[in-house]
Amino acid sequence: MQLTVNLGENTYPIYIENGILQKTGTYIRKIFKGQRIMIISDDNVFPLYGQQLLDSLTEYECHDLILPHGETTKSFKTLPVIYAALLDAKISRSDLIIALGGGVIGDLAGFAAASYLRGVRLIQIPTTLLAQVDSSVGGKVAVDLPQGKNLVGAFYHPKMVLIDPDVLNTLPQHFISDGMGEVVKYGCIKDRNLFEKLCSCSSFEELKPELGEIIARCVDIKRIVVEADQFDTGERMLLNFGHTLAHTIEQYYHYQRESHGEAVGIGMYQITKIAEEKGLTPHGCAEQIRKALDIYSLPHECGLPLSALTEAVTLDKKNLNGRLNLVLLHGIGESYVQPADVGFFEGTRNV
């Protein structure tokens, strides 16, 4: 299956196909005429899929950089390591960087590609469910600061995204649940039918035969939203449903407890519950979200204290002109942006 993100000069294709990783070279030849490629991956993914990728790229001069897995790698201290590897490999602006991994590698390699020599071609090959349905598409690349997640970044679109659902067969169950947090989000914000399909299953195993179709639907929703709002000033904010709380949770626990998808699940449920209490969302939506989270082994609460929440949301990227733009629901499948301030959370003891 092929989708195209139509962004003028930044237009790029997304290919979704079982086994596509072994055909990477065939697809790269369509958009790349250079010789050198740097593969950036991590110590979980590269041992599993690095050789498959290299075997498909035998006509190129390939280099690889293997980084430690985990969110703590996505920091400024890693950037000099990447830049040094690119320089050692003599990667020029006519060469190519491939991000082979989950959201951390995609964001980090993407930011390095955007900033090294003011921009080197980038291809995303996402290997986690979360990265396949969300972070590999849309051109957001970033690193974290101690004060918060993704606070330094850029909009830098890949030249291509290759999604191979087969690689999910080696993904631990924890990371399947992590990705399902973002899948549930897409149903909540834009597609009631998708949400109902997710809720009609009793587990991920029951959903798995339709996974390719589910990934494609999520990617297509993101494609449509990104095309309408490339730089995240309007409708694209809807993709951040649950994220204001999620990023706070991740930062508060130093990225050691809840994963991103788990934190998004908590954020979606908790912010919808607060919105229901304020009459901004119809009653019953939070409970529907909770049921979906339960099916895919996602939490709905974590005990985050209000004091941590109010401090962190002031640094949130969606805080524009002193106002916080919260994403809320008119109902499952219909979302909107609600301007607010930290007072929105007053009366909330724990999340």
Buried (B, 14 or more C-beta within 10 A) or exposed (E): EEBEBEBEEBEBBBBBBEEBBBBBBEBBEEBBEBEBBBBBBBEBBBEBBBEBBBEBBEEBEBBBBBBEBBBBBBBEEBBEEBBEBBEEBEBEEEBBBBBBBBBBBBBBBBBBBBBBBEEBBBBBBBBBBBBBBBBBBBBBBBBBBEEBBBBBBBBBBBBBBBBBBBBBEEBEEEBBBBBBBBBBBBBBBBBEEBBBBBBEBEEBEEBBEEBBBBBBBBBBBBBBBBBEBBEBEEBBBBBBBBBBBBBBBBBBBEBEEBBBBBBBBBBBBBBBBBBBEEEBBBEEBBEBBBEBBEBBBBBBEBEBEBEBBBBBBEBBBBBEEEEBBBBBBEEBBBBBBBEBBBEBBEEBEEB
